[in-house]
Amino acid sequence: MREIAPDFRSVTVELRERLLNRNYVGTHFGGSLFAMTDPFFMIMMMKNLGPDYVVWDKAGTVRFLKPAKGTVTARFVLPEESVSAARAATESGAKHEPVFHVDIVDAEGVTVADVEKTLHIRRKKK
């Protein structure tokens, strides 16, 4: 983890290449790249919505674009519009399943993988 904004609206994560996260051909193991993106959108949304909401990771996909070497970075951003949309969509008790995207980039800023995460959000029953 490199940086978490105090308002949990942005998080930056780094993954350094090490012996235990390299694959057979010497590049980052794909599972490690996907794992580095796992909880962040869920946690960011939980922190911004507060305790009256249930937030879960529902689905995730990764698309590997090129072999990753060295240190890679993912920067997660949660806009106010996404938080407001979740509140509005769940006001009546309905579920809301927004989709978020994050790119994993190498040291030169080249995207090596793109990740899509779907959240499940519902207002808690009173």
N, C-alpha and C positions, 0 to 999 in steps of 0.2 A: 504494500500500500504506500503510495507516495503522498496523497493529499485528499482530505475530506473537507469540504466547505462547512463552516459552522451551521449553515441552514440546511445541510444535506441536499443541496440542489446540484452539486457537482462532486464527482469523485474521480481521481486519477489513480490508476493501478499500473504497476510495472511488473514484468516477469523477466528475470535475468536467465540467460541460458546457463544451465548447469548439467552436470553428469546425469542427474536423476530426472530431468525433464527433456532430454534429447532422445530422439528416436534412432532407429537402426542406421539411418543415412546421415545422422549428425545435425539434424535441424530440430526445432522445437516439436515436441510431441503434441499432436492435435488435441488430445484430451486435456493437456495442461493449458493450452490456449483457450479452450472453451471454458474450463474451470475458472480461469481468472476473471470471467465475466459473470459468474453464477449469481451471487446474491445481491448485487448492488442496486439494480432498479427496484427490486422488492423492498430492500431496506430504506432506500431513499423515499419511496412512496409511503411506507409505513411511518417514517419520521415526520413527513409533511402532512399526512392526513390525521395522525393522532390515534388515540386509543379507541375511538368509536368505530374503527374500520378493521376488517379482516383483509389482509393482503397476502397472496401466495404467488409463487412462481408457478405458472401453468404449463408453459412450453418454451422450448428454445431450439434454435437451429444455428448452425455455423456453416459458413461457406469459406473454404480455404482457397485463397487466391494465388499465393506463391509461398515457397518455403520460407520459414521464419528463422532468422539467425540473430544472435546477439540479444540485446535488451529490446523487448516490445512493450508497447504502452496502449492502454485503453482509457479513454476519457468519457465518463458517463455524465450526461446533462439531463436534468429534470426541469422542464420549463413550467412556470406558473400555470400556463394554459392546460397542461396535462393534469395538474392537481385539481384545478377548477372543474375540468371536464369529469374527473372521477367523482368529485362531490356531487355535481349536478346529475350524473348518470345513475348514481346509487341512492339519491335522496328518497325515492319511493320504495327502496328495498331491493331493487333490481341489481343484478350483477353487472360488472363492467370489466371488459377484457381488452385493455389497450395493448398495443404492440410498440416496443421500443427497439431502437437500433443503436449499435455501437461498432465502431471500426477498431481493429487491432492494427497498430502501425509499428513499423520498425524504426530504427534510429534516424533514418533519412526521411521519415514521414510517409513512406509508401505503405499502403494498406495491404496487409498480408492475409487478413481474414475479416469477414463481416459477420456480425452476430445479431440475431433477432430474438427478443425475449417477449413473451406474452405473460401478462399478469392477470390474476383473478382478484377482483376487488369487490367487496360487498360491505355495506353498512351493517354493523352488529345489531342484532335484535335487542330491543330494550326490555 
